[in-house]
Amino acid sequence: MHWVLDVTLRCDPAEETSAWERAPRGEDACRIRTGHAPENIALLKRWSINLLNQETSFKRSIRQKARRVSMDKGYLIQVLAASIPLQSNLSNS
């Protein structure tokens, strides 16, 4: 999971312009270090990767799915809907 977080949530190399910006990104370079923030951000990152894994209509990498979610509200709704279990038993009662 750590490798997935580093590879998926890092900056795009094409956007880098200076030597400082070519430093490692992702979990290893995260600068959130005080209070409960590191745990909260780590939880949100793992949760988002799990949501993207559950959505199966767009057969691409997690990174490509994350980029599409950031640009397409309809796909965001689709990813969130894929995480909600169908509960047909509630509708029948």
C-alpha positions in Angstrom: 0.0 0.0 0.0 2.9 2.4 0.8 4.3 2.0 -2.8 0.8 2.6 -4.3 0.5 5.8 -2.3 3.9 7.0 -3.4 3.4 6.2 -7.1 -0.2 7.3 -7.3 -0.3 10.5 -5.4 3.0 12.0 -6.5 3.3 15.1 -8.8 3.4 14.6 -12.5 7.1 14.7 -13.8 6.0 16.7 -16.8 5.0 19.6 -14.5 8.4 19.8 -12.8 10.5 22.8 -13.6 13.4 23.0 -11.1 15.8 20.7 -9.3 13.9 21.3 -6.0 10.6 20.2 -7.6 12.2 16.9 -8.8 12.5 15.8 -5.2 10.5 12.7 -4.2 6.8 13.2 -3.8 4.0 11.2 -2.3 3.9 9.8 1.2 7.6 10.1 1.7 7.7 13.8 0.9 4.5 14.8 2.7 5.1 17.9 4.8 2.1 17.5 7.1 3.7 16.7 10.4 1.8 18.3 13.4 -1.1 17.1 15.5 -3.5 14.6 14.1 -3.1 15.9 10.5 -0.7 13.1 9.3 -3.0 10.3 10.4 -6.1 12.1 9.0 -4.4 12.8 5.6 -3.1 9.2 5.4 -6.6 7.9 6.1 -8.1 10.1 3.4 -5.5 9.0 0.9 -6.0 5.2 1.6 -9.8 5.7 1.5 -9.6 7.5 -1.9 -7.5 4.7 -3.3 -9.9 2.1 -2.0 -12.8 3.9 -3.6 -11.0 4.1 -6.9 -10.3 0.4 -6.8 -14.0 -0.4 -6.3 -15.1 1.4 -9.4 -14.6 -0.9 -12.4 -16.3 0.7 -15.4 -13.2 2.8 -16.3 -10.4 0.3 -16.8 -7.3 2.5 -16.1 -4.7 2.9 -13.4 -5.6 4.4 -10.0 -3.6 7.5 -11.0 -5.6 8.0 -14.2 -8.9 7.4 -12.3 -7.9 10.0 -9.7 -7.1 12.5 -12.4 -10.4 11.8 -14.1 -12.3 12.2 -10.8 -10.7 15.6 -10.3 -11.9 16.8 -13.7 -15.3 15.1 -14.2 -18.0 15.5 -11.6 -20.1 12.7 -13.2 -17.3 10.2 -12.8 -16.8 11.4 -9.1 -20.5 10.5 -8.5 -19.9 7.2 -10.2 -16.9 6.4 -8.0 -18.8 7.3 -4.9 -21.8 5.3 -6.0 -19.6 2.2 -6.6 -18.7 2.3 -2.9 -22.2 2.1 -1.7 -23.4 -1.5 -1.2 -26.7 -2.3 -2.8 -29.3 -3.0 -0.1 -32.3 -4.5 -1.8 -33.5 -6.0 1.4 -34.3 -2.5 2.8 -36.4 -1.5 -0.3 -38.5 -4.7 0.0 -39.5 -4.2 3.6 
